[in-house]
Amino acid sequence: MSEIHEILLTPHVTEETMRNMVNPRNDVHKYVFKVAKSATKTEIKDAIEKRFSVKVDSVNTLINRGKIKRVRMVAGKKSNWKKAYITLKAGQKIAEFEGV
């Protein structure tokens, strides 16, 4: 996986991620992205640094398990997906997310 658009799928924007985006004490920004399930932390870090021209401090990942949903009598399962928490170095920020 070498293409940026194959690794970074979408930004994960919720109330909680917006609330935790900026730490006012030390000016550290944290962003959340949906990423490919097979992407590693180093691939995610490189993709973020190339795409947004920032310096990444750390990458934490987790796999969200798909929920079981029912439609009438048939139970189905949504697919699992991977989420990455990106912490930037102090003073760095992604301009596309300002004002969201």
C-alpha positions in Angstrom: 0.0 0.0 0.0 1.8 3.1 -1.2 -0.9 5.5 -2.3 -2.1 8.1 0.2 -5.7 7.7 -0.9 -5.5 4.0 -0.2 -4.3 4.5 3.3 -6.3 7.5 4.5 -10.0 7.0 3.8 -11.8 9.8 5.5 -11.5 12.1 8.5 -13.6 10.9 11.4 -15.4 14.1 12.5 -17.7 13.8 15.6 -18.4 16.0 18.5 -15.9 14.2 20.7 -13.1 14.4 18.2 -13.7 18.1 17.7 -13.7 18.7 21.4 -10.4 16.8 21.9 -8.8 18.3 18.8 -6.8 21.0 20.6 -5.1 20.8 24.0 -5.0 24.5 25.0 -2.2 23.9 27.6 0.5 22.9 25.2 -0.9 23.7 21.8 -0.9 20.0 20.6 -3.4 19.0 17.9 -4.9 15.6 17.7 -6.9 14.3 14.6 -8.9 11.2 13.9 -9.0 9.4 10.5 -10.6 6.3 9.2 -7.8 4.3 7.6 -7.4 1.0 5.7 -7.5 -2.1 7.9 -4.2 -3.3 6.6 -2.3 0.0 7.1 0.5 0.1 9.6 1.4 3.0 11.9 4.4 3.9 9.9 2.4 4.0 6.6 -0.2 6.2 8.3 2.4 8.5 9.6 4.1 8.9 6.2 0.8 9.4 4.5 -0.3 12.2 6.9 3.1 13.9 6.6 3.0 13.8 2.8 -0.6 14.8 2.4 -0.8 17.7 4.9 2.9 18.8 5.2 3.0 18.5 9.0 5.2 16.6 11.5 3.5 13.7 13.3 4.5 13.0 16.9 2.5 9.7 17.4 0.0 7.4 15.8 -2.4 5.3 17.8 -4.8 2.8 16.1 -7.8 0.7 17.0 -10.2 -1.5 15.1 -13.9 -0.8 15.6 -15.9 -3.9 15.5 -18.9 -4.0 13.2 -22.3 -3.9 14.9 -24.9 -6.7 14.4 -28.0 -5.3 12.7 -31.3 -7.0 12.1 -33.7 -6.6 9.1 -36.9 -8.3 10.0 -35.9 -11.9 10.7 -32.4 -11.8 9.3 -29.4 -10.7 11.3 -26.4 -9.3 9.5 -23.1 -7.7 10.5 -21.5 -4.5 9.5 -17.9 -4.6 8.5 -15.0 -3.8 10.9 -13.0 -0.6 10.3 -9.8 0.9 11.6 -9.4 4.3 13.2 -6.2 6.2 13.7 -5.5 8.9 16.3 -2.9 11.3 14.9 -1.0 13.5 17.4 1.0 16.3 15.8 4.1 18.0 17.2 3.6 21.1 19.3 2.7 24.1 17.1 1.7 22.0 14.1 -1.9 21.9 12.8 -3.8 20.9 9.7 -5.2 24.0 7.9 -8.1 22.0 6.3 -9.6 21.4 9.7 -9.6 24.9 11.0 -13.1 26.4 11.3 -14.8 23.0 11.2 
